[in-house]
């Protein structure tokens, strides 16, 4: 498999959410005391600068104290980031014909779908993440047709 780690890169607006808030979400979203059995699937925070490193390490220490256990998640400098192959991009969403067609209407080029926040949100909803309340707050911003909205609402209500 090579010397890589499967990860996501989060682009965010610090005027809307802080790096510390993102760290809180990260720690709540995985099991930080699990050992890393392979580099490919390791628990890690990659930082871009010294301030991010300091905040990540401080949050790691806080989590370890709260859990009363050693945290296995690593904090490492980002050296490079490579996008996954096209067949991995929005993989769950690609299996849903109606919503996939909706996106193709909005974004004729596949690279635009990959970069789309709306497509990322749809991919999450199709995979069973997100609540009805969340969807109600943001459905108007997803660019869906009436039929697309109906289909997505039905998936989320399941």
MITILUM-102653 format. One record per residue: residue number from 1; residue in one letter; x negated, y, z negated of N, C-alpha, C, O in turn. Coordinates in pm, whole numbers, plus 32768, in hexadecimal, padded with zeros to 4 digits. Layout:
! MITILUM-102653
<node NUM,'a',<X,Y,Z>,<X,Y,Z>,<X,Y,Z>,<X,Y,Z>>
...
! end
This chain:
! MITILUM-102653
<node 1,'x',<7FAE,7F88,8000>,<8000,8000,8000>,<7FAA,807E,8000>,<7FDC,80E9,8023>>
<node 2,'x',<7F30,8074,7FDB>,<7EDC,80EA,7FDA>,<7EDA,812E,7F52>,<7F16,80FE,7EF2>>
<node 3,'x',<7E96,819B,7F4C>,<7E85,81E5,7ED0>,<7EE5,825B,7ECE>,<7EBD,82CE,7EE0>>
<node 4,'x',<7F64,823D,7EB6>,<7FC8,82A8,7EB3>,<802D,828C,7E44>,<8036,821D,7E0F>>
<node 5,'x',<8079,82F3,7E24>,<80E4,82E8,7DC2>,<8163,831E,7E01>,<8164,838D,7E37>>
<node 6,'x',<81CE,82D0,7DFB>,<824E,8301,7E2E>,<8284,8369,7DCE>,<8291,834E,7D56>>
<node 7,'x',<82A4,83DE,7E01>,<82CF,844C,7DAC>,<8329,84AB,7DFB>,<8342,8496,7E72>>
<node 8,'x',<8358,850F,7DB9>,<83A2,857B,7DFB>,<835C,85FE,7DDD>,<831E,860E,7D74>>
<node 9,'x',<8366,8659,7E38>,<8334,86DF,7E20>,<83AE,8738,7E0F>,<8408,8737,7E63>>
<node 10,'x',<83B0,8784,7DA5>,<8422,87DA,7D88>,<83FD,886A,7DA7>,<83A2,88A3,7D6B>>
<node 11,'x',<8445,88A4,7E06>,<8439,8933,7E21>,<84A7,8976,7DD2>,<851C,894F,7DDB>>
<node 12,'x',<8483,89DA,7D84>,<84E8,8A18,7D2F>,<84D4,8AAF,7D2A>,<8469,8AE2,7D47>>
<node 13,'x',<853E,8AF3,7D04>,<853C,8B84,7CF5>,<8531,8BA2,7C60>,<8590,8B8A,7C16>>
<node 14,'x',<84BF,8BD5,7C31>,<84AD,8BEE,7BA2>,<850C,8C58,7B6B>,<8516,8C6A,7AF1>>
<node 15,'x',<8552,8C9F,7BC2>,<85B8,8CFE,7B94>,<863A,8CB6,7B71>,<8691,8CEF,7B2F>>
<node 16,'x',<8646,8C38,7B9E>,<86C0,8BEA,7B82>,<86A9,8B7C,7B1C>,<8703,8B5C,7ACE>>
<node 17,'x',<8631,8B42,7B1C>,<860F,8AD8,7ABC>,<857A,8AE1,7AA0>,<852A,8AF7,7AFB>>
<node 18,'x',<8556,8ACF,7A24>,<84C9,8ADA,79FF>,<8482,8A53,7A0F>,<84C2,89EA,7A18>>
<node 19,'x',<83FF,8A59,7A13>,<83AF,89DF,7A18>,<83C8,898C,799A>,<83CD,8911,79A0>>
<node 20,'x',<83D7,89CE,7929>,<83F4,8987,78AB>,<8479,893F,78B3>,<8485,88CF,7882>>
<node 21,'x',<84DD,897D,78F0>,<855F,893A,7900>,<8552,88C1,795D>,<8590,8859,7946>>
<node 22,'x',<8502,88CE,79C5>,<84EA,885B,7A1E>,<84A6,87EA,79D2>,<84C7,8775,79E7>>
<node 23,'x',<8448,880C,797C>,<8406,87A5,792B>,<846A,875F,78D1>,<8465,86E5,78C2>>
<node 24,'x',<84C6,87AA,7896>,<852D,876E,7841>,<8581,8709,7890>,<85A1,869D,785F>>
<node 25,'x',<85A5,872E,790A>,<85F2,86D4,7960>,<859F,8657,7981>,<85D2,85E7,797D>>
<node 26,'x',<8521,866D,79A0>,<84C9,85FC,79BF>,<84C2,8599,794B>,<84D4,8521,795F>>
<node 27,'x',<84A8,85CB,78D2>,<849B,8570,7860>,<851D,8526,7842>,<8519,84B4,7815>>
<node 28,'x',<858E,8566,785C>,<860F,8524,7843>,<8634,84C0,78B1>,<8693,8473,78A2>>
<node 29,'x',<85E9,84C2,791F>,<860D,8471,7994>,<85BD,83F1,79A5>,<85D2,83A7,7A05>>
<node 30,'x',<8562,83D6,794B>,<8516,8359,7956>,<84EB,8329,78CC>,<84FC,8370,7869>>
<node 31,'x',<84B3,82B2,78C8>,<8486,8277,784A>,<83F0,8294,783C>,<839F,824B,7875>>
<node 32,'x',<83CA,82FB,77F0>,<833E,8325,77EB>,<82E2,82C9,779D>,<8268,82D7,77A4>>
<node 33,'x',<831A,826A,7753>,<82C4,820E,7707>,<82A6,818E,7754>,<825C,8138,7723>>
<node 34,'x',<82DF,8181,77CB>,<82C3,810A,781E>,<8236,8115,7859>,<820C,817F,7887>>
<node 35,'x',<81F1,80A6,7858>,<816A,80A3,7892>,<8171,80A9,7929>,<81D0,8076,7966>>
<node 36,'x',<810D,80E6,7964>,<8101,80EA,79F6>,<80C0,8069,7A25>,<804A,8051,7A0A>>
<node 37,'x',<810C,8015,7A6B>,<80D6,7F95,7A98>,<8094,7FA0,7B20>,<804A,7F47,7B49>>
<node 38,'x',<80AE,800B,7B67>,<806A,801F,7BE7>,<8062,80B4,7C04>,<80B7,8102,7BD8>>
<node 39,'x',<7FFF,80DA,7C4E>,<7FEF,8166,7C75>,<8067,8193,7CCB>,<8092,8206,7CC2>>
<node 40,'x',<809C,813A,7D1A>,<8109,815D,7D74>,<8184,818D,7D28>,<81C9,81E8,7D56>>
<node 41,'x',<81A1,8151,7CB5>,<821C,8172,7C6C>,<8200,81AF,7BE2>,<8254,81A5,7B89>>
<node 42,'x',<818E,81ED,7BD1>,<816C,8223,7B4D>,<81C2,829B,7B27>,<81F4,82E4,7B7D>>
<node 43,'x',<81D3,82AD,7AA4>,<8217,8323,7A6D>,<81AF,8392,7A64>,<814B,8384,7A1F>>
<node 44,'x',<81C8,83FF,7AA8>,<8162,8469,7AAE>,<81A2,84F0,7ACA>,<8207,84FB,7B10>>
<node 45,'x',<8164,8555,7A94>,<8182,85E0,7AB7>,<8105,8614,7AFE>,<8098,8613,7AC4>>
<node 46,'x',<8114,8640,7B78>,<80A5,8680,7BBF>,<80B6,8716,7BB1>,<8121,874C,7BCE>>
<node 47,'x',<804E,8759,7B86>,<8057,87EA,7B73>,<800A,8833,7BE1>,<7FAC,87FD,7C1C>>
<node 48,'x',<8035,88AF,7BFA>,<7FF8,8902,7C63>,<7F92,8965,7C2C>,<7F39,8990,7C75>>
<node 49,'x',<7F9E,8989,7BAE>,<7F45,89EE,7B76>,<7F32,89D7,7AE0>,<7F72,8980,7AA5>>
<node 50,'x',<7EDC,8A25,7AA4>,<7EBA,8A13,7A17>,<7F32,8A2A,79BC>,<7F42,89E3,7958>>
<node 51,'x',<7F86,8A89,79DB>,<7FFC,8AA4,7988>,<805B,8A2C,7989>,<808E,8A04,7921>>
<node 52,'x',<8073,89F2,79FF>,<80C6,897B,7A06>,<8088,8908,79B8>,<80CF,88BD,7975>>
<node 53,'x',<8004,88F8,79BF>,<7FC0,888F,7974>,<7FD7,88A0,78DE>,<7FF8,8841,7898>>
<node 54,'x',<7FC5,891A,78AE>,<7FD7,8936,781F>,<8066,8918,77F3>,<807C,88DA,778B>>
<node 55,'x',<80C7,8945,7841>,<8154,892D,781D>,<8176,8898,7822>,<81BE,8866,77CB>>
<node 56,'x',<8144,8851,7886>,<815F,87C2,7892>,<8122,8775,781C>,<8163,871D,77E4>>
<node 57,'x',<80A7,8797,77F8>,<8067,8752,7787>,<80AE,8771,7703>,<80C0,8719,76AF>>
<node 58,'x',<80D7,87EE,76F1>,<8120,8813,7677>,<81A5,87C8,7670>,<81CC,8799,7605>>
<node 59,'x',<81EA,87BD,76E0>,<826B,8775,76E0>,<8255,86E0,76C8>,<82A7,86A0,7687>>
<node 60,'x',<81E8,86A9,76FC>,<81C8,861C,76E5>,<81B1,8603,7650>,<81E1,85A0,7619>>
<node 61,'x',<8168,865B,7610>,<814E,864F,7581>,<81D1,8657,7532>,<81E6,860A,74D5>>
<node 62,'x',<8227,86B3,7557>,<82A8,86C4,7514>,<82FE,8645,7521>,<833B,8619,74C0>>
<node 63,'x',<8301,860D,7599>,<8350,8593,75B0>,<8318,851F,755D>,<8364,84D2,7523>>
<node 64,'x',<8295,8513,7558>,<8257,84A8,7509>,<827B,84B7,7475>,<8297,8454,7431>>
<node 65,'x',<827A,8532,7443>,<829E,854A,73B8>,<8330,8529,739F>,<8352,84EC,7339>>
<node 66,'x',<8387,8550,73FA>,<8416,8535,73EB>,<8433,849F,73EE>,<848A,846F,73A5>>
<node 67,'x',<83EC,8456,7443>,<8405,83C7,7452>,<83B8,8374,73EB>,<83DC,8301,73D1>>
<node 68,'x',<8351,83AE,73B1>,<82FF,8364,7353>,<82B1,82F3,7395>,<828F,8290,7355>>
<node 69,'x',<8296,8304,7415>,<824E,829E,7463>,<81F0,82E3,74C4>,<81FE,8359,74E2>>
<node 70,'x',<818F,8296,74F3>,<8131,82CB,7556>,<8179,82DB,75DD>,<81C0,8280,7609>>
<node 71,'x',<8165,834C,761C>,<819E,8366,76A0>,<8138,833A,7709>,<80C4,8366,7707>>
<node 72,'x',<8163,82E5,7764>,<810C,82AF,77CC>,<8106,8306,7849>,<80AC,82F6,789C>>
<node 73,'x',<8164,835E,7858>,<816A,83B6,78CD>,<80E9,8407,78D5>,<80BD,8441,7872>>
<node 74,'x',<80AE,840A,794B>,<8031,8453,795E>,<804E,84E1,798E>,<80B7,84FD,79C7>>
<node 75,'x',<7FEF,8539,7976>,<7FF3,85C3,79A8>,<7F72,85D6,79F7>,<7F05,85D6,79BF>>
<node 76,'x',<7F81,85E7,7A7B>,<7F0D,85EB,7AD5>,<7F17,8660,7B36>,<7F84,8690,7B54>>
<node 77,'x',<7EA4,868E,7B68>,<7EA8,86F9,7BCD>,<7EDB,86C3,7C52>,<7EBE,8651,7C78>>
<node 78,'x',<7F27,8714,7C97>,<7F55,86EF,7D1E>,<7EE0,8700,7D7E>,<7EA5,876C,7D87>>
<node 79,'x',<7EC0,8698,7DC5>,<7E54,86A1,7E27>,<7E8C,86B3,7EB4>,<7E57,86FF,7F05>>
<node 80,'x',<7EF8,866C,7ECF>,<7F39,8678,7F52>,<7FC6,8640,7F45>,<7FE5,85F8,7EE6>>
<node 81,'x',<801A,8662,7FA3>,<80A1,862C,7FA8>,<80BF,860A,8039>,<80AE,865D,8092>>
<node 82,'x',<80EC,8590,804E>,<810E,8563,80D5>,<819F,8538,80D5>,<81C9,84E8,8082>>
<node 83,'x',<81EB,856E,8131>,<8277,8547,813C>,<8281,84B3,8160>,<822D,847E,81AA>>
<node 84,'x',<82E6,8473,812D>,<82FF,83E7,814F>,<8327,83DC,81E3>,<8351,843E,8221>>
<node 85,'x',<831A,8365,8218>,<8340,834D,82A3>,<83D3,836D,82B7>,<8422,8369,8258>>
<node 86,'x',<83F9,838C,8332>,<8484,83B3,8351>,<84EA,834D,8322>,<8555,8373,82F2>>
<node 87,'x',<84CC,82CC,832E>,<8530,8269,8308>,<854C,8268,8272>,<85B1,8230,8247>>
<node 88,'x',<84F6,82A6,8223>,<850F,82B2,8192>,<8561,832F,8170>,<85A0,8333,8107>>
<node 89,'x',<8560,8392,81C6>,<859F,8412,81A8>,<8638,8407,81A7>,<8674,83D8,8208>>
<node 90,'x',<8675,8432,8138>,<8707,8430,8127>,<873E,83A6,8147>,<87A5,8398,8189>>
<node 91,'x',<86F8,8341,8118>,<8714,82B6,8138>,<87A3,828D,8114>,<87E7,824E,8166>>
<node 92,'x',<87D2,82AF,809E>,<8858,8287,8073>,<88C1,82CC,80CA>,<8922,828D,80F5>>
<node 93,'x',<88AC,834B,80E3>,<890B,8398,8133>,<8915,8361,81C2>,<8981,8361,81FD>>
<node 94,'x',<88A6,8333,81F9>,<88A7,82FE,8281>,<8903,8285,8290>,<8930,8268,82FF>>
<node 95,'x',<891F,8241,8222>,<8977,81CD,8227>,<8A0B,81F1,8222>,<8A60,8199,822A>>
<node 96,'x',<8A29,8271,8216>,<8AB6,829D,8210>,<8AD6,82EB,8290>,<8AB0,835F,829F>>
<node 97,'x',<8B1B,82A9,82EC>,<8B31,82DF,8371>,<8B72,8369,8372>,<8B41,83C4,83B6>>
<node 98,'x',<8BDE,837C,832A>,<8C28,83FB,832F>,<8BD0,846E,8301>,<8BC8,84D5,8345>>
<node 99,'x',<8B90,845F,828F>,<8B3E,84CC,825B>,<8ABF,84E0,82AC>,<8A8F,8550,82BB>>
<node 100,'x',<8A88,8473,82E0>,<8A13,847E,8338>,<8A38,84CE,83B5>,<89EA,8523,83E2>>
<node 101,'x',<8AAD,84B3,83EE>,<8ADC,84FE,8463>,<8AF4,8591,8442>,<8AD9,85E9,8494>>
<node 102,'x',<8B26,85AB,83C9>,<8B3A,8636,839C>,<8AB4,8681,839F>,<8AAC,86F2,83D0>>
<node 103,'x',<8A4D,8641,836A>,<89CB,8683,8367>,<8991,8696,83F2>,<8953,86FD,840E>>
<node 104,'x',<89A5,8635,8448>,<8973,8642,84D1>,<89B6,86B8,8518>,<8978,86F9,856D>>
<node 105,'x',<8A33,86D4,84F5>,<8A79,8748,852D>,<8A3A,87CA,84FC>,<8A29,8829,8548>>
<node 106,'x',<8A18,87CD,847C>,<89E0,8846,843E>,<894D,8857,8461>,<891F,88C6,847D>>
<node 107,'x',<8903,87EA,845F>,<8873,87EB,8477>,<8851,8790,84EC>,<883E,8718,84D8>>
<node 108,'x',<884A,87C5,8565>,<882F,876F,85D9>,<87A6,872A,85D4>,<8795,86BE,860D>>
<node 109,'x',<8744,8769,8592>,<86BE,872D,858B>,<86AD,86E3,8506>,<86D0,8716,849C>>
<node 110,'x',<8676,8669,850D>,<8662,8617,8495>,<860B,8660,842E>,<8624,8653,83B6>>
<node 111,'x',<85A8,86AA,845A>,<8551,86F2,83FB>,<85A0,8757,83A9>,<857E,8772,8336>>
<node 112,'x',<860A,878E,83E2>,<865E,87EC,8398>,<86B1,87A4,832E>,<86CA,87DA,82C3>>
<node 113,'x',<86DD,872B,834C>,<8726,86DB,82E9>,<86CA,86B9,8275>,<86F1,86C4,8201>>
<node 114,'x',<8650,8691,8293>,<85EF,866E,822C>,<85D5,86E4,81CE>,<85C9,86D1,8156>>
<node 115,'x',<85CE,875D,8205>,<85B1,87D4,81B5>,<862C,8810,8172>,<861F,886C,8122>>
<node 116,'x',<86A0,87DE,8190>,<871C,8818,815F>,<873C,87F5,80CE>,<873D,877F,80A8>>
<node 117,'x',<8755,885A,807E>,<8782,8845,7FF5>,<880D,8804,7FF6>,<8829,87AC,7FA4>>
<node 118,'x',<8863,882E,8051>,<88E8,87F4,8059>,<88E0,875D,8078>,<892A,870E,803E>>
<node 119,'x',<8887,8737,80D2>,<8877,86A9,80F2>,<8842,865C,8078>,<886C,85EB,8060>>
<node 120,'x',<87E9,8698,802D>,<87B6,8657,7FB4>,<8827,8643,7F4F>,<8832,85DA,7F10>>
<node 121,'x',<887C,86A9,7F40>,<88EE,869E,7EE4>,<894C,8630,7F13>,<8978,85DD,7EC2>>
<node 122,'x',<896C,862D,7F94>,<89C5,85C6,7FCA>,<8989,853A,7FB4>,<89D1,84DE,7F8E>>
<node 123,'x',<8908,852C,7FCC>,<88C6,84AB,7FB7>,<88D7,847C,7F27>,<88F1,8406,7F0E>>
<node 124,'x',<88CA,84D8,7ECA>,<88DC,84B6,7E3D>,<896B,848D,7E1E>,<8982,8429,7DD9>>
<node 125,'x',<89CA,84D9,7E50>,<8A57,84B7,7E38>,<8A7A,842F,7E73>,<8ABE,83DF,7E32>>
<node 126,'x',<8A4D,8414,7EED>,<8A6B,8395,7F2E>,<8A2E,8321,7EDD>,<8A65,82B3,7EDC>>
<node 127,'x',<89BD,833A,7E9C>,<897C,82D2,7E4C>,<89B6,82C7,7DC0>,<8983,827A,7D6E>>
<node 128,'x',<8A20,8312,7DA3>,<8A64,8304,7D23>,<8A36,8363,7CB6>,<8A57,8350,7C41>>
<node 129,'x',<89EA,83C8,7CDA>,<89BA,842A,7C78>,<8A0C,84AA,7C85>,<8A2B,84D5,7CF4>>
<node 130,'x',<8A2E,84E5,7C16>,<8A7B,8560,7C18>,<8B0A,8547,7BEF>,<8B43,84DD,7C09>>
<node 131,'x',<8B42,85AA,7BAF>,<8BCA,859E,7B7B>,<8C2D,85E7,7BD3>,<8C08,8636,7C2A>>
<node 132,'x',<8CAB,85CC,7BBB>,<8D17,8613,7C00>,<8D0B,86A8,7BE4>,<8D1D,86FA,7C3E>>
<node 133,'x',<8CEB,86CC,7B69>,<8CDF,8759,7B43>,<8C6E,879C,7B90>,<8C7D,880D,7BC0>>
<node 134,'x',<8BFB,8759,7B9B>,<8B8C,8790,7BE9>,<8BB5,87A6,7C7A>,<8B9B,8810,7CB3>>
<node 135,'x',<8BF5,8742,7CB3>,<8C1E,874C,7D3F>,<8C80,87BF,7D53>,<8C75,8808,7DB5>>
<node 136,'x',<8CDE,87D0,7CF8>,<8D3D,883E,7D04>,<8CF6,88C5,7D04>,<8D1F,8922,7D4B>>
<node 137,'x',<8C8A,88D1,7CB5>,<8C41,894F,7CAF>,<8BF4,896D,7D2F>,<8BE0,89E2,7D51>>
<node 138,'x',<8BC9,8906,7D78>,<8B70,891F,7DE9>,<8BA4,88F2,7E71>,<8B5F,8907,7ED5>>
<node 139,'x',<8C17,88B6,7E78>,<8C44,887D,7EF8>,<8C52,88E7,7F66>,<8C3A,88CA,7FDB>>
<node 140,'x',<8C78,8960,7F41>,<8C86,89CA,7FA5>,<8C02,89EF,7FE7>,<8C01,8A26,8055>>
<node 141,'x',<8B93,89D2,7FA7>,<8B10,89F7,7FDC>,<8AD0,8987,802F>,<8A61,8999,8063>>
<node 142,'x',<8B12,8916,803C>,<8AD6,88A5,8082>,<8AF0,88A6,8118>,<8AB2,8859,8161>>
<node 143,'x',<8B49,88FC,8148>,<8B60,8909,81D7>,<8BB3,889C,8217>,<8BAF,888B,8291>>
<node 144,'x',<8BFE,8853,81C8>,<8C4B,87E2,81FC>,<8CD0,880D,8239>,<8D0A,8873,8213>>
<node 145,'x',<8CFE,87BD,8298>,<8D84,87CF,82D0>,<8DEA,87A1,8268>,<8DC5,876B,8200>>
<node 146,'x',<8E69,87B6,8286>,<8ED3,8787,822D>,<8EC9,86F0,8219>,<8ED6,86BF,81A9>>
<node 147,'x',<8EB2,86A5,8286>,<8EA7,8615,827C>,<8E2A,85EE,822B>,<8E31,8594,81D8>>
<node 148,'x',<8DBB,862F,8244>,<8D41,8612,81FA>,<8D52,862B,8165>,<8D22,85DD,8112>>
<node 149,'x',<8D96,8696,8143>,<8DB1,86B5,80B6>,<8E07,8648,8077>,<8DEC,861B,8007>>
<node 150,'x',<8E6F,861D,80BF>,<8EC8,85B6,808D>,<8E7C,8534,8073>,<8E90,84F4,800B>>
<node 151,'x',<8E26,850D,80D2>,<8DD9,8493,80C3>,<8D7B,849C,804B>,<8D72,843F,7FFB>>
<node 152,'x',<8D35,850C,803F>,<8CD7,851C,7FD0>,<8D20,851E,7F49>,<8CF3,84E0,7EE9>>
<node 153,'x',<8D8F,8564,7F42>,<8DDD,8567,7EC5>,<8E0B,84DA,7E9F>,<8E0D,84B7,7E29>>
<node 154,'x',<8E31,848B,7F03>,<8E5A,8401,7EE7>,<8DE7,83AD,7EB2>,<8DFB,835A,7E59>>
<node 155,'x',<8D70,83C2,7EE7>,<8CFC,8377,7EB6>,<8CDA,839B,7E26>,<8CBB,8344,7DD5>>
<node 156,'x',<8CE1,841A,7E07>,<8CBA,8449,7D82>,<8D22,8420,7D1A>,<8D00,840A,7CA6>>
<node 157,'x',<8DA0,8417,7D41>,<8E0B,83F3,7CE1>,<8E0B,8360,7CBF>,<8E4B,8338,7C5D>>
<node 158,'x',<8DC6,830E,7D0C>,<8DC4,827C,7CF2>,<8D90,825B,7C69>,<8D88,81E6,7C44>>
! end
